[in-house]
Amino acid sequence: MGKIRIAVVGFGFMGITHTMNILKNPGLELVAIVDKNPENIRKNINEQVGNFSTGGISEKEIANIKIYSSLEDCIADEQLDACVIAVHTDFHYKLTKLAFEAGINVLLEKPFCLNISEGEELIELAANKGLLLMIAHVVRFMPAYQKLKNWIDSGEFGNLNFLSMTRFSGVPAWGQWKEKQKEFGSSGGALFDLVIHDIDFIQWAVGIPESIESTILPGKLSRHDYLNARWKYNSGINVKIEGGNIFHTAFPFQAGFSAGFEKASIVYSSTNPENIIVATDTETIKIPGGDAMEGYSGELNYFVDCLKNKTKPEKCMPESALQSIKLGYKHV
Ligand SMILES: NC(=O)c1ccc[n+]([C@@H]2O[C@H](COP(=O)([O-])OP(=O)(O)OC[C@H]3O[C@@H](n4cnc5c(N)ncnc54)[C@H](O)[C@@H]3O)[C@@H](O)[C@H]2O)c1
């Protein structure tokens, strides 16, 4: 198989991040960048949009890449094998459907689709056309969280009894997020945009809970920009999720987990990411936390491997990403 011809659709925080990783993957040829506001391309590179740095690229690196202002025009002019769709969630359905109808495989940013039936339709369309659909749930690919998943699966520290996951950010004010503040509710709010990372990780690693209780608070984007939830399992596992973006814009992004296993308690925070701390009654062990940014290259490289090997994205199935959306609705 030759190089996979790929385009990036939406060149904001996530579009730039995916572009950077596409340029590093020797199996990919970046054919085009699509942004409905092409003037954003230069601006967003230089302004370093986002609530933390994922690395970034220079104008020079994309100087020879074709630019389109719509996916329709790009599809009409280019032979694409795949595209990464990194626009805001309210356009995930429309653009993914457009790509599928043109026979193009899709890596779609999270959250999948806020409308469940639209998500189901996309899953069915991909299956009928034999195309790959993967939702970019980056946390599943971050080294510290992968380690936690492995400890849960392997039972190395005994059974998991308690898991607390947190994720806080200032209210996003880069790129189109400023518009979303005016269109209150249209982004799905922090519940579906931010805390969905933890909802998704927990349902993937621990399973679907028997009961959910939650407290939500409104912010600038929606009625649920803060969430404090308790998930209970018949097995006895208790989970707490707390997160949101009700803080002022410059509030530093932070996420992490505390896990209580039978034989050890484990804590990790993005504010001190070098080590995961494993504490027993007698000692404290430091385990390298890895580079969280590897989550972004990891998810892209996995998508490419699935395309090359013609395999399903078992680590990140779209059905599972849709399950996370369904669980999200149980908090409101
Ligand atoms: N995985 C993560 O860590 C993470 C972080 C932030 C955002 N996200 C997700 O990524 C998506 C995008 O968020 P962002 O922060 O990158 O947004 P952004 O506002 O920085 O960028 C969005 C870009 O898409 C462009 N766009 C909008 N509609 C378009 C269309 N129809 N065709 C082509 N381009 C279009 C806009 O002009 C803008 O440049 C969202 O779904 C968000 O939830 C994921």
The ligand as a MOL file (V3000), in Angstrom:
LIG
                    3D

  0  0  0     0  0            999 V3000
M  V30 BEGIN CTAB
M  V30 COUNTS 44 48 0 0 0
M  V30 BEGIN ATOM
M  V30 1 N -9.0720 15.8020 22.1250 0
M  V30 2 C -8.8640 16.9710 22.6780 0
M  V30 3 O -8.0100 17.1310 23.5520 0
M  V30 4 C -9.6680 18.1470 22.2000 0
M  V30 5 C -9.3060 19.4440 22.6230 0
M  V30 6 C -10.0340 20.5210 22.1220 0
M  V30 7 C -11.0840 20.3070 21.2440 0
M  V30 8 N -11.4400 19.0250 20.8760 0 CHG=1
M  V30 9 C -12.5590 18.8000 19.9380 0
M  V30 10 O -12.1160 19.1780 18.6260 0
M  V30 11 C -13.1690 19.8090 17.8900 0
M  V30 12 C -12.6810 21.1800 17.4410 0
M  V30 13 O -12.2970 21.9660 18.5620 0
M  V30 14 P -11.1250 23.0610 18.4550 0
M  V30 15 O -10.8330 23.5060 19.8310 0
M  V30 16 O -10.0330 22.5340 17.6000 0 CHG=-1
M  V30 17 O -11.9130 24.2130 17.6650 0
M  V30 18 P -11.3520 25.5870 17.0420 0
M  V30 19 O -12.4210 26.6040 17.2580 0
M  V30 20 O -9.9800 25.8680 17.5350 0
M  V30 21 O -11.2570 25.2420 15.4770 0
M  V30 22 C -12.3300 24.8650 14.6890 0
M  V30 23 C -11.9960 25.2280 13.2410 0
M  V30 24 O -12.9420 24.5890 12.3730 0
M  V30 25 C -13.2570 25.5050 11.3310 0
M  V30 26 N -14.5660 25.1050 10.7600 0
M  V30 27 C -15.7910 25.2780 11.3100 0
M  V30 28 N -16.7490 24.7620 10.5150 0
M  V30 29 C -16.1140 24.2590 9.4260 0
M  V30 30 C -16.5540 23.6060 8.2510 0
M  V30 31 N -17.8450 23.3710 8.0270 0
M  V30 32 N -15.6260 23.2170 7.3470 0
M  V30 33 C -14.3030 23.4500 7.5700 0
M  V30 34 N -13.8350 24.0860 8.6650 0
M  V30 35 C -14.7240 24.4780 9.5860 0
M  V30 36 C -13.2440 26.8680 11.9980 0
M  V30 37 O -13.0750 27.9220 11.0730 0
M  V30 38 C -12.0510 26.7280 12.9680 0
M  V30 39 O -10.8440 27.1720 12.3810 0
M  V30 40 C -14.3670 19.8230 18.8290 0
M  V30 41 O -15.2030 18.7150 18.5430 0
M  V30 42 C -13.7700 19.6770 20.2100 0
M  V30 43 O -14.6480 19.0360 21.1160 0
M  V30 44 C -10.7220 17.9670 21.3200 0
M  V30 END ATOM
M  V30 BEGIN BOND
M  V30 1 1 1 2
M  V30 2 2 2 3
M  V30 3 1 2 4
M  V30 4 1 4 5
M  V30 5 2 4 44
M  V30 6 2 5 6
M  V30 7 1 6 7
M  V30 8 2 7 8
M  V30 9 1 8 9
M  V30 10 1 8 44
M  V30 11 1 9 10
M  V30 12 1 9 42
M  V30 13 1 10 11
M  V30 14 1 11 12
M  V30 15 1 11 40
M  V30 16 1 12 13
M  V30 17 1 13 14
M  V30 18 2 14 15
M  V30 19 1 14 16
M  V30 20 1 14 17
M  V30 21 1 17 18
M  V30 22 2 18 19
M  V30 23 1 18 20
M  V30 24 1 18 21
M  V30 25 1 21 22
M  V30 26 1 22 23
M  V30 27 1 23 24
M  V30 28 1 23 38
M  V30 29 1 24 25
M  V30 30 1 25 26
M  V30 31 1 25 36
M  V30 32 1 26 27
M  V30 33 1 26 35
M  V30 34 2 27 28
M  V30 35 1 28 29
M  V30 36 1 29 30
M  V30 37 2 29 35
M  V30 38 1 30 31
M  V30 39 2 30 32
M  V30 40 1 32 33
M  V30 41 2 33 34
M  V30 42 1 34 35
M  V30 43 1 36 37
M  V30 44 1 36 38
M  V30 45 1 38 39
M  V30 46 1 40 41
M  V30 47 1 40 42
M  V30 48 1 42 43
M  V30 END BOND
M  V30 END CTAB
M  END
